[in-house]
Amino acid sequence: MTKSNILTDTFGRKHNYLRISLTERCNLRCTYCMPADGIQLSPKAHIMTYEEIYAIAKEFVDHGVTKIRLTGGEPLVRKDAALIIEKLASLPVELTLTSNGVIIDKFIDLFKKCGIKALNVSLDSLDDTKNKEITRRNYFEKVYQNILLLVKEGFHVKVNCVLMKGFNDNEIIDFINLSKNFPLHVRFIEFMPFDGNQWNMDKLVSLQEILSQVNANFEKDRIVKLKDAPNDTTKSYQIKDYQGTFAIISSVTNPFCDGCNRIRLTANGQIKNCLFSSKESDVLTALRKGKSISPIIQKTVQSKFKIRNGMDTIEKFKKIDGHNNRSMITIGG
């Protein structure tokens, strides 16, 4: 393969979007992301240094990556997060990140300096008590105010909400109404299986169930279906006259694999070609030995399944064992 197409898989999908996890650590303990007993953190020596993150990212950019998203854990709790952001901002990419929003206000000037224009912030309930229950921490008001601060400062803000039946599925309309007076972009995410999060299909709130609530609460002519970009993970909508939008990420009931352009790099230097894949490719060891990592990248991309790591039906997906995959916090959100 030539240098220009090692990120193209056997189904013709071009992977120009790299998600880099900076850390396995977090200042929240969200139930769907981290097991109740916590996780065994990778030894510090196994975590990529900022120089290694830059070197690997540059290799991907040289091969065609045009967008990089920083994730975690919570990426901003890493002590050298600012340095990493500044380094990666020197690459010719769209740079963004996903955060839980707790300390994001401390980085606004840095984001502007580095050309970051869009951010994703996780918020799973608009109820203080429920938010404390799901995050196992009491930061709701801080996160909510930081979301409004980001909007005020001119950032394009997406609010990520993982829906779980019987817990926060009665807040769907409240979340959508956030987009009435603020240019917020709410994204409902179907609950997905990972190690330690007690996933089962009964907890899942499907795309159709979400739309049923929307249709029951808004007049049909006010619900506008927006055009989705070729690589979008979402089905996007807007309520007429609302400033913002809402969207649904239906990884389980309506996967978007045909247009997938994403590849993931974990904090300990492993490449995952699919969120649901238990197989990983170690690029960090090769980098530290002074070897080329391009063949590893190419092999990883070429081994990608057409749909959800081979789980091409709901029946196969229902049999998934989350213990064959990492917990979400060690993958990168």
C-alpha positions as CSV (number, residue, x, y, z in Angstrom):
1,M,0.0,0.0,0.0
2,T,1.1,3.5,-0.7
3,K,1.6,6.1,2.1
4,S,-1.6,7.8,1.2
5,N,-3.9,4.9,1.7
6,I,-2.8,2.8,4.6
7,L,-5.8,4.3,6.5
8,T,-8.3,2.9,4.0
9,D,-9.8,-0.4,5.0
10,T,-10.9,-3.3,2.8
11,F,-14.4,-1.8,2.6
12,G,-13.1,1.5,1.2
13,R,-13.6,3.5,4.5
14,K,-10.9,6.2,4.9
15,H,-10.0,6.7,8.5
16,N,-9.2,10.4,8.8
17,Y,-10.4,10.8,12.4
18,L,-8.1,9.8,15.4
19,R,-9.4,9.7,18.9
20,I,-6.6,9.8,21.5
21,S,-7.1,9.0,25.1
22,L,-4.7,11.0,27.3
23,T,-5.3,9.2,30.6
24,E,-7.2,6.4,32.3
25,R,-7.9,8.7,35.3
26,C,-11.0,10.7,35.9
27,N,-12.5,13.0,38.5
28,L,-15.9,11.3,38.2
29,R,-17.0,7.7,38.6
30,C,-19.8,7.3,36.0
31,T,-21.5,4.0,36.4
32,Y,-21.7,3.2,32.6
33,C,-18.0,4.0,32.2
34,M,-16.2,2.7,35.3
35,P,-16.9,-0.4,37.4
36,A,-18.1,0.2,40.9
37,D,-14.8,-1.2,42.3
38,G,-12.7,1.1,40.1
39,I,-10.1,-0.2,37.6
40,Q,-6.6,-1.4,37.6
41,L,-4.7,1.6,36.2
42,S,-1.9,0.9,33.7
43,P,1.5,1.5,35.3
44,K,2.8,5.0,34.7
45,A,5.7,3.6,32.5
46,H,3.1,2.1,30.2
47,I,1.3,5.4,29.6
48,M,2.3,7.5,26.5
49,T,4.4,10.5,27.2
50,Y,3.5,13.8,25.6
51,E,6.3,13.3,23.1
52,E,5.1,9.8,22.2
53,I,1.5,11.1,21.8
54,Y,2.8,13.8,19.4
55,A,5.0,11.3,17.5
56,I,2.1,8.8,17.0
57,A,-0.4,11.5,16.1
58,K,2.0,13.0,13.6
59,E,2.4,9.6,11.9
60,F,-1.4,9.4,11.6
61,V,-1.6,12.9,10.2
62,D,1.2,12.2,7.7
63,H,-1.1,9.4,6.4
64,G,-4.2,11.4,6.1
65,V,-5.8,12.1,9.5
66,T,-7.5,15.5,9.5
67,K,-9.2,15.5,12.9
68,I,-8.0,14.6,16.4
69,R,-10.3,14.3,19.4
70,L,-8.7,14.1,22.9
71,T,-10.5,11.9,25.4
72,G,-9.9,10.0,28.7
73,G,-10.8,9.3,31.4
74,E,-11.0,13.0,31.8
75,P,-8.3,14.4,29.5
76,L,-7.9,17.6,31.4
77,V,-6.9,15.9,34.7
78,R,-3.6,14.9,33.1
79,K,-0.9,17.3,34.5
80,D,0.6,18.0,31.1
81,A,-2.7,18.3,29.3
82,A,-2.0,21.9,28.3
83,L,1.3,21.0,26.8
84,I,-0.2,18.1,24.8
85,I,-2.9,20.3,23.5
86,E,-0.4,23.0,22.4
87,K,1.8,20.4,20.7
88,L,-1.1,18.8,18.8
89,A,-2.4,22.2,17.8
90,S,0.8,22.6,15.7
91,L,-0.4,19.8,13.4
92,P,-2.6,20.6,10.4
93,V,-5.8,19.1,12.0
94,E,-9.1,20.0,13.5
95,L,-8.4,19.6,17.2
96,T,-11.2,19.0,19.7
97,L,-11.9,17.1,22.9
98,T,-14.5,15.4,25.0
99,S,-14.7,16.4,28.7
100,N,-16.9,15.9,31.7
101,G,-16.9,19.6,32.1
102,V,-15.8,19.8,35.8
103,I,-12.6,21.8,35.3
104,I,-13.1,22.9,31.7
105,D,-13.4,26.6,32.7
106,K,-9.7,26.7,33.5
107,F,-8.8,25.9,29.9
108,I,-10.9,28.3,27.9
109,D,-8.0,30.7,27.1
110,L,-5.8,27.7,26.1
111,F,-8.6,26.4,23.8
112,K,-8.9,29.7,22.0
113,K,-5.1,30.0,21.7
114,C,-4.9,26.5,20.1
115,G,-7.8,27.1,17.7
116,I,-10.2,24.6,19.4
117,K,-13.7,25.7,18.4
118,A,-15.9,22.7,19.3
119,L,-16.1,20.6,22.5
120,N,-18.2,17.7,23.7
121,V,-19.3,17.8,27.4
122,S,-20.9,14.8,29.1
123,L,-24.1,15.3,31.2
124,D,-26.5,12.5,31.8
125,S,-29.1,14.1,34.0
126,L,-30.5,17.6,34.6
127,D,-31.5,16.5,38.1
128,D,-28.8,17.2,40.7
129,T,-29.7,14.0,42.7
130,K,-29.7,11.7,39.8
131,N,-26.5,13.2,38.4
132,K,-24.8,12.6,41.7
133,E,-26.1,9.0,41.6
134,I,-24.7,8.3,38.1
135,T,-21.4,10.1,38.5
136,R,-20.8,9.2,42.2
137,R,-19.8,12.8,42.6
138,N,-21.5,16.1,43.3
139,Y,-20.5,18.4,40.4
140,F,-23.8,19.0,38.6
141,E,-24.0,22.7,39.1
142,K,-20.4,23.3,38.2
143,V,-20.7,21.3,35.0
144,Y,-24.0,23.0,34.0
145,Q,-22.5,26.4,34.5
146,N,-19.4,25.5,32.6
147,I,-21.6,24.4,29.6
148,L,-23.3,27.8,29.6
149,L,-19.9,29.5,29.9
150,L,-18.6,27.6,26.9
151,V,-21.6,28.8,24.9
152,K,-21.1,32.4,26.1
153,E,-17.4,32.2,25.0
154,G,-18.5,31.2,21.5
155,F,-17.7,27.5,21.4
156,H,-19.8,24.9,19.5
157,V,-20.9,22.7,22.4
158,K,-22.3,19.2,22.1
159,V,-23.9,17.8,25.3
160,N,-23.5,14.0,25.4
161,C,-26.2,12.1,27.4
162,V,-26.1,8.3,27.8
163,L,-29.7,7.1,28.1
164,M,-30.7,4.3,30.5
165,K,-34.2,3.0,30.8
166,G,-35.9,3.8,34.1
167,F,-33.2,6.2,35.1
168,N,-33.0,9.3,32.8
169,D,-35.2,8.4,29.8
170,N,-37.9,10.6,31.3
171,E,-35.6,13.6,30.7
172,I,-35.4,13.4,27.0
173,I,-37.7,16.3,26.4
174,D,-36.0,18.4,29.1
175,F,-32.7,17.9,27.4
176,I,-34.1,18.8,24.0
177,N,-35.6,22.0,25.5
178,L,-32.1,23.0,26.5
179,S,-31.6,23.7,22.8
180,K,-34.5,26.2,22.8
181,N,-32.7,29.2,24.2
182,F,-29.1,28.1,23.8
183,P,-27.2,27.0,20.7
184,L,-26.5,23.6,22.3
185,H,-26.4,20.4,20.4
186,V,-27.7,17.6,22.6
187,R,-26.8,14.0,21.6
188,F,-28.5,11.0,23.1
189,I,-26.3,7.9,23.2
190,E,-27.6,4.4,23.4
191,F,-26.3,2.5,26.4
192,M,-23.4,0.3,25.3
193,P,-21.7,-2.8,26.8
194,F,-18.3,-2.5,28.4
195,D,-16.5,-4.3,31.2
196,G,-18.1,-3.7,34.6
197,N,-21.1,-1.6,33.6
198,Q,-23.8,-4.3,34.0
199,W,-25.2,-3.7,30.5
200,N,-28.2,-5.5,29.1
201,M,-30.7,-4.8,26.4
202,D,-33.4,-4.0,28.9
203,K,-31.6,-0.9,29.9
204,L,-31.2,0.4,26.4
205,V,-33.4,3.3,25.1
206,S,-33.5,2.9,21.3
207,L,-33.6,5.4,18.6
208,Q,-37.3,4.6,17.9
209,E,-38.2,5.0,21.6
210,I,-36.5,8.4,21.7
211,L,-38.3,9.5,18.5
212,S,-41.6,8.3,19.9
213,Q,-41.2,10.6,22.9
214,V,-40.3,13.5,20.5
215,N,-43.3,12.8,18.3
216,A,-45.6,12.7,21.4
217,N,-44.4,16.1,22.7
218,F,-43.9,18.2,19.6
219,E,-46.1,18.8,16.6
220,K,-45.0,16.9,13.5
221,D,-44.3,20.0,11.4
222,R,-42.0,21.4,14.2
223,I,-39.7,18.3,14.1
224,V,-37.1,19.0,11.4
225,K,-34.8,16.1,10.2
226,L,-31.4,17.6,9.4
227,K,-29.0,16.3,6.8
228,D,-26.4,14.1,8.2
229,A,-22.8,14.3,6.9
230,P,-21.3,11.2,5.3
231,N,-19.2,10.3,8.4
232,D,-21.8,11.3,11.1
233,T,-22.4,8.9,13.9
234,T,-25.8,10.7,14.6
235,K,-29.3,11.0,13.3
236,S,-29.8,14.8,13.7
237,Y,-32.9,16.8,14.3
238,Q,-34.0,20.3,15.3
239,I,-37.2,21.6,16.8
240,K,-38.4,24.5,14.6
241,D,-37.4,27.9,16.1
242,Y,-35.0,26.3,18.6
243,Q,-31.5,27.7,18.6
244,G,-29.8,24.3,19.0
245,T,-30.3,20.8,17.8
246,F,-30.6,17.2,19.1
247,A,-29.3,14.0,17.7
248,I,-29.2,10.2,18.4
249,I,-26.2,8.0,18.4
250,S,-27.7,4.5,17.9
251,S,-24.6,2.3,18.0
252,V,-26.7,-0.7,19.0
253,T,-30.1,-0.5,17.2
254,N,-29.0,1.4,14.1
255,P,-25.2,1.2,13.7
256,F,-23.4,3.7,11.4
257,C,-20.5,1.5,10.5
258,D,-20.8,2.1,6.7
259,G,-19.5,5.6,7.2
260,C,-17.1,5.0,10.0
261,N,-13.9,7.0,9.7
262,R,-12.6,6.6,13.3
263,I,-9.7,4.9,14.9
264,R,-8.8,5.0,18.6
265,L,-5.5,5.2,20.4
266,T,-5.6,4.3,24.1
267,A,-3.6,6.0,26.8
268,N,-1.2,3.1,27.0
269,G,-0.5,3.1,23.3
270,Q,-2.8,0.5,21.9
271,I,-4.8,1.0,18.6
272,K,-8.4,-0.1,18.5
273,N,-10.1,-0.2,15.1
274,C,-13.6,-0.4,16.6
275,L,-15.1,0.6,19.9
276,F,-16.5,-2.9,20.3
277,S,-13.3,-4.8,19.4
278,S,-11.4,-6.7,22.1
279,K,-8.3,-6.9,19.9
280,E,-5.7,-4.2,20.1
281,S,-2.5,-3.3,18.3
282,D,0.5,-2.1,20.3
283,V,2.2,0.8,18.6
284,L,3.9,2.2,21.7
285,T,6.3,-0.7,22.1
286,A,7.3,-0.4,18.5
287,L,7.8,3.3,18.8
288,R,10.0,3.0,21.9
289,K,12.1,0.4,20.0
290,G,12.6,2.9,17.2
291,K,10.6,0.8,14.7
292,S,8.2,2.1,12.1
293,I,4.6,2.1,13.4
294,S,3.1,2.4,9.9
295,P,2.8,-1.4,9.3
296,I,1.0,-1.8,12.6
297,I,-1.4,1.0,11.7
298,Q,-2.0,-0.5,8.3
299,K,-2.6,-4.0,9.6
300,T,-5.0,-2.7,12.2
301,V,-7.1,-0.8,9.7
302,Q,-7.1,-3.7,7.3
303,S,-8.4,-6.1,9.9
304,K,-11.5,-3.9,10.7
305,F,-14.9,-5.7,10.3
306,K,-17.6,-4.2,8.2
307,I,-20.0,-3.9,11.1
308,R,-19.4,-3.6,14.9
309,N,-16.5,-6.0,15.2
310,G,-18.5,-8.7,13.3
311,M,-21.7,-8.3,15.4
312,D,-23.9,-7.6,12.4
313,T,-27.2,-8.5,14.0
314,I,-29.0,-7.5,17.2
315,E,-29.0,-11.2,18.1
316,K,-25.2,-11.4,18.0
317,F,-24.9,-8.1,19.9
318,K,-27.2,-9.4,22.7
319,K,-24.7,-12.2,23.3
320,I,-21.8,-9.7,23.7
321,D,-19.6,-10.2,26.8
322,G,-18.5,-6.8,28.1
323,H,-15.6,-8.6,29.9
324,N,-14.0,-9.3,26.5
325,N,-13.5,-5.5,26.1
326,R,-12.0,-2.9,28.3
327,S,-14.1,-0.7,30.6
328,M,-15.0,2.5,28.7
329,I,-12.7,4.7,30.9
330,T,-9.6,2.8,29.6
331,I,-10.7,3.0,26.0
332,G,-11.5,6.7,25.7
333,G,-14.9,8.2,25.3
